[in-house]
Amino acid sequence: MNKSTLENINILNNLIHQELKPYVKKIDVEAFYAENFLKKLGEAGLFSSANKSQKEVLADEMNLVEEVAKTCMTTAFCLWCHLAALTYVRNTRNEVLKQTFLPQLENGDLLAGTGLSNPMKYYAGLETLHLTAKSADNGYYLSGVLPAVSNLGENHWFGVIANVDDQRRVMCFVPCQIEGLKMKAKVEYLGVNGSATYACQFTNVFIPNEWVLSKNADEFVEIIRPAFVLYQIPLGLGVTKESIASIDTVSGRQNGCNRFLKKQSIDFEDAIQAVQGKIENLLIAYPVNWKEIAQIRLEVAYLTLEAVQANMLHNGSAGYLKDCVSSRRLREAYFFANLTPTIKHLEKIVDCCI
Ligand SMILES: Cc1cc2nc3c(=O)[nH]c(=O)nc-3n(C[C@H](O)[C@H](O)[C@H](O)COP(=O)(O)OP(=O)(O)OC[C@H]3O[C@@H](n4cnc5c(N)ncnc54)[C@H](O)[C@@H]3O)c2cc1C
């Protein structure tokens, strides 16, 4: 491990300890959005891609998501939203857009999200596109509704895809403060309410060409999709590893009666090691087979559900308290299972080669 990697680990641990841990209950119970923490990750240089290969960026940022998810999956999900948006800007061929936004997104001045669930479902044949784009002289007018976009706020931006016509779709970068965009906060979910999630209604929102990520979204999605899904995998790994730690912590209770439970931490440790081996192989071969990424994402979604459930059984009634860590992880894990690509969507990809 080199010096700068070690320094970054220390910086991250300190930030998690000082800027995230004290707020976790508030994030879960009061829908508090840990914006400050996310900005500080950027300020500390942890989103920087300077002097790194694509593989190094992916590996470092996947590790970042996992470390944050161990403490709070809701905030790690917000971080994923930002990294997804960063991926769009890093890969755009619109140099004006890249030069304007990439430095701010990487230094934490600007936070961003992604409205790509519906397009991902569209490309997998699950849904029609919710947004339409009308061509204009210097850009496009967007209309339609996205039911849920997270990691948004006053000065945030987010990526969307809209249908131009039967032949073409366009991908745009949209500021939250723009004429014609109505945002309604959504905080009635079972969990992850601290994810700054909004329903976004577009009525003739004008997007100039300078904010167009790609005029050929069908092609662009192929480029950004591997990172989009890879960055989700550590959400589940972080939650699973903390579930293992929690199972171990309570192993001595009631004269060690938990050892009679069918699922033990060793089962999950073995599964985690197997998944991590697959991820390492994937990154060695990057850019990678899309279906292999989907397969691992699917495995991790099931593994996470099993781990949080086992953790509930090992913790007994202490884990059944409304706002305790075990029950929070259970609620967060169900979101992970229903985050696009959801388990049903992934099963379709793996089954049908799409
Ligand atoms: C807390 C939370 C945060 C999310 N954040 C994001 C995000 O940042 N970006 C993003 O793109 N997606 C986001 N989503 C969507 C998510 O990724 C999944 O797509 C969704 O959770 C479930 O997908 P599903 O395939 O089961 O469809 P379902 O939710 O079962 O939806 C089926 C259909 O109904 C539509 N629909 C669902 N809810 C509503 C509603 N309230 N009003 C109108 N239509 C609706 C869907 O678009 C779809 O066409 C979020 C969802 C949740 C619960």
The ligand as a Gaussian input file, in Angstrom:
#p B3LYP/6-31G(d) Opt

LIG

0 1
 C      -35.766000       6.146000      -1.929000
 C      -35.625000       5.973000      -3.390000
 C      -34.662000       6.695000      -4.073000
 C      -34.545000       6.552000      -5.440000
 N      -33.611000       7.319000      -6.095000
 C      -33.512000       7.246000      -7.432000
 C      -32.577000       8.058000      -8.139000
 O      -31.770000       8.770000      -7.559000
 N      -32.602000       8.009000      -9.481000
 C      -33.443000       7.218000     -10.180000
 O      -33.427000       7.246000     -11.404000
 N      -34.306000       6.392000      -9.535000
 C      -34.355000       6.392000      -8.182000
 N      -35.222000       5.567000      -7.536000
 C      -35.911000       4.501000      -8.296000
 C      -35.251000       3.148000      -8.046000
 O      -33.940000       3.096000      -8.566000
 C      -36.062000       2.003000      -8.637000
 O      -36.259000       2.226000      -9.983000
 C      -37.388000       1.876000      -7.924000
 O      -37.112000       1.806000      -6.532000
 C      -38.154000       0.606000      -8.126000
 O      -38.196000       0.222000      -9.408000
 P      -39.233000      -0.857000      -9.925000
 O      -38.593000      -1.349000     -11.156000
 O      -39.560000      -1.816000      -8.858000
 O      -40.500000      -0.014000     -10.338000
 P      -41.778000       0.433000      -9.452000
 O      -41.369000       1.383000      -8.390000
 O      -42.564000      -0.737000      -9.079000
 O      -42.500000       1.293000     -10.529000
 C      -43.289000       0.746000     -11.563000
 C      -43.676000       1.902000     -12.440000
 O      -44.316000       2.953000     -11.728000
 C      -43.580000       4.156000     -11.799000
 N      -43.648000       4.812000     -10.495000
 C      -43.132000       4.371000      -9.328000
 N      -43.409000       5.237000      -8.329000
 C      -44.136000       6.218000      -8.884000
 C      -44.734000       7.393000      -8.388000
 N      -44.667000       7.713000      -7.103000
 N      -45.361000       8.204000      -9.239000
 C      -45.441000       7.903000     -10.545000
 N      -44.922000       6.790000     -11.086000
 C      -44.277000       5.965000     -10.283000
 C      -42.187000       3.720000     -12.172000
 O      -41.436000       4.726000     -12.828000
 C      -42.478000       2.546000     -13.071000
 O      -42.821000       2.958000     -14.360000
 C      -35.388000       5.669000      -6.155000
 C      -36.345000       4.930000      -5.475000
 C      -36.468000       5.065000      -4.107000
 C      -37.485000       4.234000      -3.394000

